[in-house]
Amino acid sequence: MSRRFTLVGVALVAVVAFLVGAIIAGGFTRPQLAADTPQRQPPTQPRIGNTLATATLVNFADVVERINPAVVNIDASAPGNRRRGDSGNSTDSNTIERPDVRRDQPRRGAGSGFIIDADGSILTNHHVIDGAERIVVKLADGRTLRARVIGTDPDTDIALIKVDGQQGLPVAPIGDSSSLRMGEWVCAIGNPLGYEHSVTVGVVSFLGRKLFNASLDNYIQTDAAINFGNSGGPLINSRGEVIGINAAVSSRASNIGFAVPINGASAILPQLRSRGYVSRGYAGVGLRDVDSDLQQSLSLPAARGAMVQDVTPESPAARAGLSIYDVVLAIEGREVANDDELVHEISGRTPGTTVRLHVWRDGRELDVPVKLAERPGRVAGSRERSALPGADPPADAVSLGMTVRELDASAFNRYQLPPDTRGVLIARVEPVGTAADAGVSRGTVLSEINRQPIASLSDFNRLTRNLRAGQVLTFRVFLPGAFQHQLITVRVER
């Protein structure tokens, strides 16, 4: 009996030892029910929190550190005898960042831009520099440089300006706006309300928004804060690439902004460089999408293409014989999904070229050749570009932004000057010139430049004859009203 209990005890100890050893060694597995039945594994639970964090974690600090040096502040100003041209880019709910001003007041507007070439080419908005006679760019390193207009395109609100004599400037990398997706993180850099190099972050809220021009608009909508002064600055993706040019804000909300896709700017950049304006093809038709309701009501072959709903008399489309209710299915063999695609295809082609439109008309398909014309309003407006404000004065015209004249008896009497006063009278100060920037006032007497005395107009001409752009002068001026002298530093500009 005792021997039986001994054997049973030994057996139990052996089994327990085996089980403990198997657990420790990790070799214990559940037996399968049948050899040909695979063991069912419990479903793997995704680590939702970590997955989302990995997918959405963007370090914009690194992005901003790389791009910020290429972002510039733009000061565009003009005298008060003319108002900047209004391209009509406003609606009840959306507005271009251009405050309205009185015609008879000098105007100074602030915007943003970004450098795209190391030699000083800068992209910004057309409305930032529209009508400006003087454009000053402030770089991220604090330097201020005079800029000139290379070309502008009011239709897409894009402008190319340039600061000359520069090399090795930081450049913002250009991305591909066609790869953007709604919900993608973006950031904006600019000078909103005068706060230089401000950074805001948000997401792409919508793609292809129409605001002002239904035929060409393709705005990126974002909830990254865009305010007055952000215009012309870059909208940047999480890879640190510029994918848009900030252009407009909603007047009804503080978190709805709009940017011009960078691909649109890249497409017209060669024309801006070479011509100063953009030439676009034009057919002269009003179009609309073909949706399922239109397809059903008019017994159309498919819910795609662009239907002609209007033809402009004497236009290329009218001469080619296009008719109302024609459905354009393809251009040059390339299928057209909607009216936007057709408009962009036509406007992207050179005026004077002939395009082949594949058209569905009354149950049959045919090809219609259309010789494109210049989009109305582009030639006349663009050929005036050389006369537009914003072009630099001649290279040899160094400007201090003021006019002086001799001190005569009328000046002594009018300003009650002391009898021993010597110098020249500052008769006029341009409201947006460099002298005005420095605080020079009309009706004061300039008596010295860089400690060199001025007794007459000839002295002034001699001391200012060989000035260089960027040179800093120290004026000693007499203020008649205060009966005191003042030293003012003025930077020479061209």
VEXNUVO-481818 format. One line per 5 residues: their letters; for each residue z, y, x of C-alpha. Coordinates in steps of 0.2 Angstrom, whole numbers, plus 2048, in hexadecimal, padded with zeros to 3 digits. Layout:
! residues N
A	Z Y X ~ ...
***
This chain:
! residues 494
MSRRF	800 800 800 ~ 805 80C 80E ~ 7F5 807 817 ~ 7EA 80B 808 ~ 7F2 81C 806
TLVGV	7EF 81F 819 ~ 7DD 81B 817 ~ 7DB 826 808 ~ 7E4 834 811 ~ 7D9 832 821
ALVAV	7C9 833 816 ~ 7CF 843 80D ~ 7D2 84B 81D ~ 7C1 846 824 ~ 7B8 84D 814
VAFLV	7C2 85D 815 ~ 7BF 85F 827 ~ 7AC 85C 824 ~ 7AB 869 816 ~ 7B5 876 821
GAIIA	7A9 873 830 ~ 79A 875 825 ~ 7A0 885 81E ~ 7A4 88C 82F ~ 794 887 836
GGFTR	78A 88E 827 ~ 781 87D 825 ~ 787 87A 813 ~ 779 87C 806 ~ 777 878 7F4
PQLAA	76E 868 7F1 ~ 75E 869 7E7 ~ 75C 861 7D6 ~ 74C 859 7DB ~ 742 857 7EB
DTPQR	733 85F 7E2 ~ 73C 86D 7DA ~ 73E 87C 7E5 ~ 74F 884 7E6 ~ 750 894 7DC
QPPTQ	755 8A3 7E6 ~ 75F 8B1 7DE ~ 755 8C1 7DC ~ 757 8CD 7EA ~ 75F 8DD 7E4
PRIGN	756 8EC 7EB ~ 761 8F9 7F4 ~ 75B 907 7E8 ~ 766 915 7F0 ~ 760 912 802
TLATA	74E 90F 7FC ~ 74D 920 7F3 ~ 756 929 801 ~ 749 922 80E ~ 73A 927 803
TLVNF	740 938 7FF ~ 749 93D 80F ~ 73F 94C 817 ~ 746 956 825 ~ 73E 967 822
ADVVE	748 96E 830 ~ 73D 966 83D ~ 72E 96B 833 ~ 733 97D 832 ~ 737 97D 844
RINPA	726 978 848 ~ 71C 983 83C ~ 727 993 83B ~ 720 99B 84B ~ 70F 99B 843
VVNID	714 9A4 834 ~ 712 9B7 834 ~ 717 9C6 82A ~ 709 9D1 824 ~ 70B 9E4 820
ASAPG	6FB 9EB 816 ~ 6FB 9FD 812 ~ 6EF A0A 80B ~ 6F0 A1D 806 ~ 6F3 A22 7F4
NRRRG	6E2 A28 7F0 ~ 6DC A17 7EC ~ 6E3 A07 7E4 ~ 6E0 9F6 7EA ~ 6D2 9ED 7E1
DSGNS	6D9 9E2 7D3 ~ 6D0 9D2 7D2 ~ 6D7 9CF 7C1 ~ 6E1 9C1 7C6 ~ 6EF 9C2 7B9
TDSNT	6F4 9BA 7A9 ~ 702 9BC 79D ~ 70C 9AE 7A6 ~ 706 9AF 7B8 ~ 704 9BD 7C4
IERPD	6FD 9C0 7D6 ~ 70B 9C7 7E1 ~ 704 9D8 7E0 ~ 710 9E6 7D9 ~ 707 9F3 7CF
VRRDQ	708 A05 7D7 ~ 702 A16 7D3 ~ 6F1 A1B 7D9 ~ 6F8 A2B 7E1 ~ 705 A23 7EC
PRRGA	704 A1B 7FD ~ 705 A08 7FB ~ 70D 9FC 807 ~ 70D 9EA 803 ~ 715 9DB 80C
GSGFI	70E 9C9 80D ~ 70D 9BA 818 ~ 700 9B0 821 ~ 6FF 9A3 82E ~ 6F6 9A1 83F
IDADG	6E7 994 83F ~ 6E0 998 850 ~ 6E9 99B 860 ~ 6DE 9AB 863 ~ 6E6 9B3 853
SILTN	6DC 9AE 844 ~ 6E8 9AF 835 ~ 6E6 9A8 823 ~ 6EE 9B2 814 ~ 6EA 9B7 802
HHVID	6DC 9C3 7FE ~ 6E8 9CD 7F3 ~ 6F4 9D0 801 ~ 6E7 9DA 80B ~ 6DC 9E0 7FD
GAERI	6D8 9F3 7FF ~ 6E3 9F5 80E ~ 6DE A01 81B ~ 6EB 9FB 828 ~ 6F1 9EA 82B
VVKLA	6FF 9E6 836 ~ 705 9D4 83A ~ 716 9D0 841 ~ 717 9C0 84B ~ 726 9B5 84B
DGRTL	72A 9BB 85D ~ 72D 9CC 856 ~ 71C 9D4 85C ~ 712 9DF 850 ~ 6FF 9DF 852
RARVI	6F1 9E8 848 ~ 6E6 9DC 83F ~ 6D4 9DD 839 ~ 6CC 9D5 82A ~ 6BF 9C7 82F
GTDPD	6BB 9C2 81D ~ 6C2 9C0 80B ~ 6BE 9B6 7FC ~ 6C5 9BE 7EC ~ 6C0 9AF 7E1
TDIAL	6CC 9A3 7EA ~ 6D8 9B1 7F0 ~ 6D6 9AC 802 ~ 6D4 9B8 811 ~ 6D2 9B6 824
IKVDG	6D9 9C4 82F ~ 6DA 9C4 842 ~ 6E5 9CC 850 ~ 6DA 9CF 85F ~ 6DE 9CD 871
QQGLP	6EA 9BE 86F ~ 6EA 9AC 877 ~ 6F6 99D 875 ~ 6FD 9A2 864 ~ 706 995 85A
VAPIG	6FB 98C 84E ~ 700 985 83D ~ 6F8 973 83B ~ 6EC 972 82C ~ 6EE 963 820
DSSSL	6E4 95B 812 ~ 6E9 962 801 ~ 6DF 954 7F8 ~ 6EC 947 7FD ~ 6FA 951 7F4
RMGEW	703 948 7E6 ~ 70E 94F 7D8 ~ 720 94D 7DD ~ 71D 94F 7F0 ~ 729 959 7FA
VCAIG	722 96A 801 ~ 72A 97A 808 ~ 724 98C 808 ~ 727 998 817 ~ 724 9AB 815
NPLGY	72C 9BC 813 ~ 732 9BD 801 ~ 738 9CE 7FC ~ 738 9D3 80F ~ 743 9C4 814
EHSVT	739 9BF 823 ~ 736 9AC 826 ~ 73F 9A6 817 ~ 73D 993 813 ~ 73E 98C 802
VGVVS	73C 979 7FD ~ 735 971 7ED ~ 729 964 7E7 ~ 717 965 7E1 ~ 718 967 7CF
FLGRK	706 966 7CA ~ 6F5 965 7D2 ~ 6E5 96E 7CC ~ 6ED 97C 7C2 ~ 6E1 989 7BA
LFNAS	6E8 99B 7BA ~ 6DB 9A8 7BB ~ 6CA 9A1 7BE ~ 6C7 991 7B5 ~ 6B7 98D 7BF
LDNYI	6BF 98E 7D0 ~ 6D2 98D 7CF ~ 6DA 97E 7D5 ~ 6EC 984 7D9 ~ 6FA 979 7DF
QTDAA	70A 97C 7D4 ~ 71B 97B 7DD ~ 72D 97E 7D9 ~ 730 984 7EB ~ 736 996 7E8
INFGN	727 9A2 7EB ~ 72B 9B5 7E9 ~ 722 9C5 7ED ~ 71F 9C5 7FF ~ 71B 9B2 800
SGGPL	709 9B5 7FC ~ 6FE 9AF 80A ~ 70B 9A4 812 ~ 709 991 814 ~ 70E 983 809
INSRG	713 975 814 ~ 714 962 811 ~ 721 956 818 ~ 716 953 827 ~ 716 965 82C
EVIGI	704 969 827 ~ 6FF 978 81D ~ 6F8 971 80C ~ 6F7 982 803 ~ 6F8 995 804
NAAVS	705 99C 7F8 ~ 6FD 9A8 7EC ~ 705 9AB 7DB ~ 715 9AA 7D1 ~ 719 9A8 7BF
SRASN	720 9B7 7B7 ~ 72A 9AD 7AB ~ 733 9A1 7B7 ~ 73A 9A3 7C8 ~ 736 991 7CD
IGFAV	724 990 7C9 ~ 718 995 7D8 ~ 706 992 7DC ~ 6FC 98F 7EC ~ 6EA 98E 7F0
PINGA	6E6 97D 7F7 ~ 6E2 97D 80A ~ 6D2 973 808 ~ 6CB 981 7FE ~ 6CE 98D 80C
SAILP	6C8 981 819 ~ 6B8 97F 810 ~ 6B4 992 810 ~ 6BB 996 821 ~ 6AA 994 82A
QLRSR	6A2 9A1 81E ~ 6B1 9AD 820 ~ 6AF 9AC 832 ~ 69C 9AF 833 ~ 699 9BA 824
GYVSR	6A9 9C1 81E ~ 6A6 9BB 80D ~ 6A2 9AB 803 ~ 692 9A7 7FC ~ 692 99B 7ED
GYAGV	685 992 7E3 ~ 683 996 7D1 ~ 67A 98E 7C3 ~ 67F 998 7B4 ~ 686 98C 7A7
GLRDV	696 98B 79E ~ 69D 979 79F ~ 6AB 96E 797 ~ 6B2 95D 79A ~ 6AB 94E 790
DSDLQ	6BA 946 788 ~ 6BC 938 77C ~ 6BB 943 76C ~ 6AB 94C 772 ~ 6A4 93B 777
QSLSL	6A7 934 765 ~ 6A2 943 75B ~ 691 946 765 ~ 68E 933 768 ~ 68E 936 77B
PAARG	68C 927 787 ~ 69C 929 790 ~ 6AC 934 790 ~ 6A7 93C 7A1 ~ 69C 949 7A8
AMVQD	69B 95C 7A5 ~ 693 962 795 ~ 689 972 794 ~ 690 97D 787 ~ 688 98E 78C
VTPES	679 993 796 ~ 678 9A5 79E ~ 667 9AD 79A ~ 65B 9AF 7A9 ~ 667 9A4 7B3
PAARA	662 995 7BF ~ 667 989 7B1 ~ 65D 992 7A4 ~ 64E 992 7AF ~ 650 980 7B3
GLSIY	650 97C 7A0 ~ 662 976 79E ~ 668 976 78C ~ 678 977 782 ~ 67F 965 77F
DVVLA	677 95F 78F ~ 684 954 798 ~ 683 955 7AB ~ 687 943 7B2 ~ 683 945 7C4
IEGRE	67E 952 7D1 ~ 673 94C 7E0 ~ 677 93A 7DB ~ 689 93C 7DB ~ 692 939 7CB
VANDD	69B 948 7C2 ~ 6AC 943 7BA ~ 6AF 954 7B2 ~ 6AA 967 7B2 ~ 6B6 96B 7C0
ELVHE	6AC 95F 7CC ~ 69C 966 7C7 ~ 6A1 978 7C9 ~ 6A8 974 7DB ~ 699 96B 7E0
ISGRT	68D 979 7DA ~ 698 987 7E1 ~ 699 97E 7F2 ~ 687 97E 7F5 ~ 67C 98C 7FC
PGTTV	673 998 7F0 ~ 660 995 7F1 ~ 662 982 7F2 ~ 65C 976 7E5 ~ 667 969 7DD
RLHVW	662 95A 7D3 ~ 66D 958 7C3 ~ 66D 948 7BA ~ 66E 94C 7A7 ~ 671 943 797
RDGRE	667 94C 789 ~ 665 945 777 ~ 666 933 77C ~ 65C 933 78C ~ 660 937 79E
LDVPV	655 942 7A9 ~ 656 94B 7BA ~ 656 95E 7B9 ~ 653 968 7C9 ~ 65D 979 7CA
KLAER	65A 986 7D7 ~ 66B 98E 7DA ~ 66E 9A1 7DB ~ 67C 9AB 7E2 ~ 68C 9AB 7D8
PGRVA	68C 9BC 7CF ~ 696 9CA 7D8 ~ 698 9C2 7E9 ~ 689 9CA 7F2 ~ 68C 9DC 7ED
GSRER	69F 9DB 7EF ~ 69D 9D2 800 ~ 691 9DD 808 ~ 69D 9EB 805 ~ 6A9 9E2 810
SALPG	6A5 9EC 820 ~ 6AA 9FC 816 ~ 6BA 9F4 80E ~ 6CB 9FB 814 ~ 6D2 9EF 820
ADPPA	6C5 9F0 82D ~ 6CB 9F7 83E ~ 6C6 A08 843 ~ 6BA A09 853 ~ 6C1 A01 862
DAVSL	6C2 A12 86B ~ 6CB A1B 85D ~ 6DE A1A 862 ~ 6E8 A20 853 ~ 6F9 A28 852
GMTVR	6F8 A2A 840 ~ 6FA A3D 840 ~ 6F0 A4D 842 ~ 6F6 A5C 84C ~ 6F1 A6E 84E
ELDAS	6F5 A7E 858 ~ 704 A88 854 ~ 6FE A98 84D ~ 706 AA7 845 ~ 705 A9F 833
AFNRY	70E A8F 83A ~ 71C A9A 841 ~ 71E AA4 831 ~ 71D A95 825 ~ 729 A8A 82F
QLPPD	734 A98 836 ~ 733 A92 847 ~ 73C A9A 855 ~ 732 AA6 860 ~ 733 A9B 870
TRGVL	72D A8B 867 ~ 71F A82 871 ~ 715 A73 86C ~ 708 A6E 85E ~ 70B A6D 84B
IARVE	70B A5C 843 ~ 700 A61 835 ~ 6FD A50 82D ~ 705 A3F 82E ~ 6FB A30 826
PVGTA	707 A27 81A ~ 703 A16 821 ~ 701 A1B 833 ~ 70B A17 842 ~ 712 A28 843
ADAGV	719 A26 832 ~ 720 A16 836 ~ 729 A1E 844 ~ 730 A2C 839 ~ 725 A3A 83F
SRGTV	724 A48 831 ~ 717 A55 82C ~ 71C A67 831 ~ 726 A62 841 ~ 721 A68 852
LSEIN	71C A5C 860 ~ 722 A64 870 ~ 722 A55 87D ~ 71A A44 87F ~ 723 A39 88B
RQPIA	72C A48 892 ~ 71B A51 895 ~ 71B A62 88D ~ 70F A67 881 ~ 70A A7A 87F
SLSDF	6F9 A78 876 ~ 6ED A6D 86E ~ 6E4 A6A 87E ~ 6F5 A63 886 ~ 6F6 A57 877
NRLTR	6E4 A51 879 ~ 6E7 A4F 88C ~ 6F6 A44 88A ~ 6EF A39 87C ~ 6DD A37 883
NLRAG	6E0 A27 88C ~ 6ED A1E 881 ~ 6ED A0B 87F ~ 6F0 A01 870 ~ 702 9FB 870
QVLTF	708 A09 87C ~ 718 A11 876 ~ 71A A24 877 ~ 72A A2F 876 ~ 727 A3E 86B
RVFLP	733 A4D 86D ~ 732 A57 85C ~ 73A A66 855 ~ 740 A65 843 ~ 73E A77 83C
GAFQH	74A A74 82D ~ 758 A6D 838 ~ 754 A78 847 ~ 756 A69 853 ~ 74C A5E 85E
QLITV	74A A4B 85B ~ 743 A3D 866 ~ 737 A31 85D ~ 72E A22 864 ~ 71D A1E 85E
RVER	712 A0F 861 ~ 700 A12 864 ~ 6F4 A07 85A ~ 6E1 A06 858
***
